[in-house]
Amino acid sequence: MSYFTDALSTFTKDFAYGGAIRHLVDEGYDVDRIIREFHYPIPRENIEKMVADYQSNKTVV
């Protein structure tokens, strides 16, 4: 996969689901609960990465 295609895919997923997933994390949801209750059509690994990135950036700010 090219760098551009990978970046576009990441951007699209973040735009479509990122805000909702970050909101759920702020509400105390973990990855398992997000997957169980919301059935987002993206792989678990992507949700785990979004959550981990958000939590690590959130503690920095």
Chimera marker file (.cmm) of the C-alpha trace (Angstrom):
<marker_set name="trace">
<marker id="1" x="0.000" y="0.000" z="0.000" r="1" g="1" b="0" radius="0.5"/>
<marker id="2" x="1.378" y="3.414" z="-0.883" r="1" g="1" b="0" radius="0.5"/>
<marker id="3" x="2.008" y="6.076" z="1.716" r="1" g="1" b="0" radius="0.5"/>
<marker id="4" x="-0.765" y="8.243" z="0.262" r="1" g="1" b="0" radius="0.5"/>
<marker id="5" x="-3.305" y="5.403" z="0.270" r="1" g="1" b="0" radius="0.5"/>
<marker id="6" x="-2.428" y="4.537" z="3.863" r="1" g="1" b="0" radius="0.5"/>
<marker id="7" x="-2.707" y="8.172" z="4.971" r="1" g="1" b="0" radius="0.5"/>
<marker id="8" x="-6.032" y="8.597" z="3.158" r="1" g="1" b="0" radius="0.5"/>
<marker id="9" x="-7.404" y="5.437" z="4.755" r="1" g="1" b="0" radius="0.5"/>
<marker id="10" x="-6.352" y="6.584" z="8.225" r="1" g="1" b="0" radius="0.5"/>
<marker id="11" x="-7.856" y="10.023" z="7.670" r="1" g="1" b="0" radius="0.5"/>
<marker id="12" x="-11.149" y="8.564" z="6.405" r="1" g="1" b="0" radius="0.5"/>
<marker id="13" x="-11.507" y="6.201" z="9.367" r="1" g="1" b="0" radius="0.5"/>
<marker id="14" x="-10.659" y="8.952" z="11.826" r="1" g="1" b="0" radius="0.5"/>
<marker id="15" x="-13.167" y="11.290" z="10.222" r="1" g="1" b="0" radius="0.5"/>
<marker id="16" x="-15.898" y="8.644" z="10.191" r="1" g="1" b="0" radius="0.5"/>
<marker id="17" x="-15.338" y="7.060" z="13.617" r="1" g="1" b="0" radius="0.5"/>
<marker id="18" x="-12.565" y="8.860" z="15.472" r="1" g="1" b="0" radius="0.5"/>
<marker id="19" x="-14.660" y="11.503" z="17.184" r="1" g="1" b="0" radius="0.5"/>
<marker id="20" x="-17.220" y="8.983" z="18.375" r="1" g="1" b="0" radius="0.5"/>
<marker id="21" x="-14.555" y="6.606" z="19.657" r="1" g="1" b="0" radius="0.5"/>
<marker id="22" x="-12.727" y="9.411" z="21.494" r="1" g="1" b="0" radius="0.5"/>
<marker id="23" x="-16.009" y="10.492" z="23.064" r="1" g="1" b="0" radius="0.5"/>
<marker id="24" x="-16.707" y="6.935" z="24.236" r="1" g="1" b="0" radius="0.5"/>
<marker id="25" x="-13.217" y="6.709" z="25.755" r="1" g="1" b="0" radius="0.5"/>
<marker id="26" x="-13.899" y="9.955" z="27.626" r="1" g="1" b="0" radius="0.5"/>
<marker id="27" x="-17.119" y="8.348" z="28.904" r="1" g="1" b="0" radius="0.5"/>
<marker id="28" x="-15.094" y="5.428" z="30.305" r="1" g="1" b="0" radius="0.5"/>
<marker id="29" x="-15.575" y="2.829" z="27.575" r="1" g="1" b="0" radius="0.5"/>
<marker id="30" x="-12.766" y="0.400" z="26.842" r="1" g="1" b="0" radius="0.5"/>
<marker id="31" x="-12.049" y="-1.222" z="23.472" r="1" g="1" b="0" radius="0.5"/>
<marker id="32" x="-14.064" y="-4.352" z="24.248" r="1" g="1" b="0" radius="0.5"/>
<marker id="33" x="-17.143" y="-2.376" z="25.232" r="1" g="1" b="0" radius="0.5"/>
<marker id="34" x="-16.886" y="-0.117" z="22.175" r="1" g="1" b="0" radius="0.5"/>
<marker id="35" x="-16.748" y="-3.166" z="19.905" r="1" g="1" b="0" radius="0.5"/>
<marker id="36" x="-19.499" y="-5.018" z="21.744" r="1" g="1" b="0" radius="0.5"/>
<marker id="37" x="-21.991" y="-2.161" z="21.859" r="1" g="1" b="0" radius="0.5"/>
<marker id="38" x="-21.387" y="-0.176" z="18.668" r="1" g="1" b="0" radius="0.5"/>
<marker id="39" x="-20.306" y="-2.665" z="15.967" r="1" g="1" b="0" radius="0.5"/>
<marker id="40" x="-18.117" y="-0.220" z="14.035" r="1" g="1" b="0" radius="0.5"/>
<marker id="41" x="-17.180" y="-1.786" z="10.667" r="1" g="1" b="0" radius="0.5"/>
<marker id="42" x="-13.449" y="-1.452" z="11.226" r="1" g="1" b="0" radius="0.5"/>
<marker id="43" x="-10.953" y="-3.992" z="12.544" r="1" g="1" b="0" radius="0.5"/>
<marker id="44" x="-10.308" y="-4.279" z="16.271" r="1" g="1" b="0" radius="0.5"/>
<marker id="45" x="-6.674" y="-3.305" z="15.713" r="1" g="1" b="0" radius="0.5"/>
<marker id="46" x="-7.748" y="0.050" z="14.275" r="1" g="1" b="0" radius="0.5"/>
<marker id="47" x="-9.992" y="0.774" z="17.265" r="1" g="1" b="0" radius="0.5"/>
<marker id="48" x="-7.208" y="-0.248" z="19.656" r="1" g="1" b="0" radius="0.5"/>
<marker id="49" x="-4.784" y="2.081" z="17.854" r="1" g="1" b="0" radius="0.5"/>
<marker id="50" x="-7.262" y="5.000" z="17.940" r="1" g="1" b="0" radius="0.5"/>
<marker id="51" x="-7.849" y="4.484" z="21.662" r="1" g="1" b="0" radius="0.5"/>
<marker id="52" x="-4.135" y="4.109" z="22.473" r="1" g="1" b="0" radius="0.5"/>
<marker id="53" x="-3.175" y="7.165" z="20.402" r="1" g="1" b="0" radius="0.5"/>
<marker id="54" x="-5.921" y="9.247" z="21.986" r="1" g="1" b="0" radius="0.5"/>
<marker id="55" x="-5.005" y="8.207" z="25.525" r="1" g="1" b="0" radius="0.5"/>
<marker id="56" x="-1.303" y="8.865" z="25.013" r="1" g="1" b="0" radius="0.5"/>
<marker id="57" x="-1.931" y="12.280" z="23.430" r="1" g="1" b="0" radius="0.5"/>
<marker id="58" x="-4.547" y="13.160" z="26.019" r="1" g="1" b="0" radius="0.5"/>
<marker id="59" x="-2.104" y="12.731" z="28.915" r="1" g="1" b="0" radius="0.5"/>
<marker id="60" x="0.459" y="14.970" z="27.194" r="1" g="1" b="0" radius="0.5"/>
<marker id="61" x="-1.880" y="17.953" z="26.865" r="1" g="1" b="0" radius="0.5"/>
<link id1="1" id2="2" r="1" g="1" b="0" radius="0.2"/>
<link id1="2" id2="3" r="1" g="1" b="0" radius="0.2"/>
<link id1="3" id2="4" r="1" g="1" b="0" radius="0.2"/>
<link id1="4" id2="5" r="1" g="1" b="0" radius="0.2"/>
<link id1="5" id2="6" r="1" g="1" b="0" radius="0.2"/>
<link id1="6" id2="7" r="1" g="1" b="0" radius="0.2"/>
<link id1="7" id2="8" r="1" g="1" b="0" radius="0.2"/>
<link id1="8" id2="9" r="1" g="1" b="0" radius="0.2"/>
<link id1="9" id2="10" r="1" g="1" b="0" radius="0.2"/>
<link id1="10" id2="11" r="1" g="1" b="0" radius="0.2"/>
<link id1="11" id2="12" r="1" g="1" b="0" radius="0.2"/>
<link id1="12" id2="13" r="1" g="1" b="0" radius="0.2"/>
<link id1="13" id2="14" r="1" g="1" b="0" radius="0.2"/>
<link id1="14" id2="15" r="1" g="1" b="0" radius="0.2"/>
<link id1="15" id2="16" r="1" g="1" b="0" radius="0.2"/>
<link id1="16" id2="17" r="1" g="1" b="0" radius="0.2"/>
<link id1="17" id2="18" r="1" g="1" b="0" radius="0.2"/>
<link id1="18" id2="19" r="1" g="1" b="0" radius="0.2"/>
<link id1="19" id2="20" r="1" g="1" b="0" radius="0.2"/>
<link id1="20" id2="21" r="1" g="1" b="0" radius="0.2"/>
<link id1="21" id2="22" r="1" g="1" b="0" radius="0.2"/>
<link id1="22" id2="23" r="1" g="1" b="0" radius="0.2"/>
<link id1="23" id2="24" r="1" g="1" b="0" radius="0.2"/>
<link id1="24" id2="25" r="1" g="1" b="0" radius="0.2"/>
<link id1="25" id2="26" r="1" g="1" b="0" radius="0.2"/>
<link id1="26" id2="27" r="1" g="1" b="0" radius="0.2"/>
<link id1="27" id2="28" r="1" g="1" b="0" radius="0.2"/>
<link id1="28" id2="29" r="1" g="1" b="0" radius="0.2"/>
<link id1="29" id2="30" r="1" g="1" b="0" radius="0.2"/>
<link id1="30" id2="31" r="1" g="1" b="0" radius="0.2"/>
<link id1="31" id2="32" r="1" g="1" b="0" radius="0.2"/>
<link id1="32" id2="33" r="1" g="1" b="0" radius="0.2"/>
<link id1="33" id2="34" r="1" g="1" b="0" radius="0.2"/>
<link id1="34" id2="35" r="1" g="1" b="0" radius="0.2"/>
<link id1="35" id2="36" r="1" g="1" b="0" radius="0.2"/>
<link id1="36" id2="37" r="1" g="1" b="0" radius="0.2"/>
<link id1="37" id2="38" r="1" g="1" b="0" radius="0.2"/>
<link id1="38" id2="39" r="1" g="1" b="0" radius="0.2"/>
<link id1="39" id2="40" r="1" g="1" b="0" radius="0.2"/>
<link id1="40" id2="41" r="1" g="1" b="0" radius="0.2"/>
<link id1="41" id2="42" r="1" g="1" b="0" radius="0.2"/>
<link id1="42" id2="43" r="1" g="1" b="0" radius="0.2"/>
<link id1="43" id2="44" r="1" g="1" b="0" radius="0.2"/>
<link id1="44" id2="45" r="1" g="1" b="0" radius="0.2"/>
<link id1="45" id2="46" r="1" g="1" b="0" radius="0.2"/>
<link id1="46" id2="47" r="1" g="1" b="0" radius="0.2"/>
<link id1="47" id2="48" r="1" g="1" b="0" radius="0.2"/>
<link id1="48" id2="49" r="1" g="1" b="0" radius="0.2"/>
<link id1="49" id2="50" r="1" g="1" b="0" radius="0.2"/>
<link id1="50" id2="51" r="1" g="1" b="0" radius="0.2"/>
<link id1="51" id2="52" r="1" g="1" b="0" radius="0.2"/>
<link id1="52" id2="53" r="1" g="1" b="0" radius="0.2"/>
<link id1="53" id2="54" r="1" g="1" b="0" radius="0.2"/>
<link id1="54" id2="55" r="1" g="1" b="0" radius="0.2"/>
<link id1="55" id2="56" r="1" g="1" b="0" radius="0.2"/>
<link id1="56" id2="57" r="1" g="1" b="0" radius="0.2"/>
<link id1="57" id2="58" r="1" g="1" b="0" radius="0.2"/>
<link id1="58" id2="59" r="1" g="1" b="0" radius="0.2"/>
<link id1="59" id2="60" r="1" g="1" b="0" radius="0.2"/>
<link id1="60" id2="61" r="1" g="1" b="0" radius="0.2"/>
</marker_set>
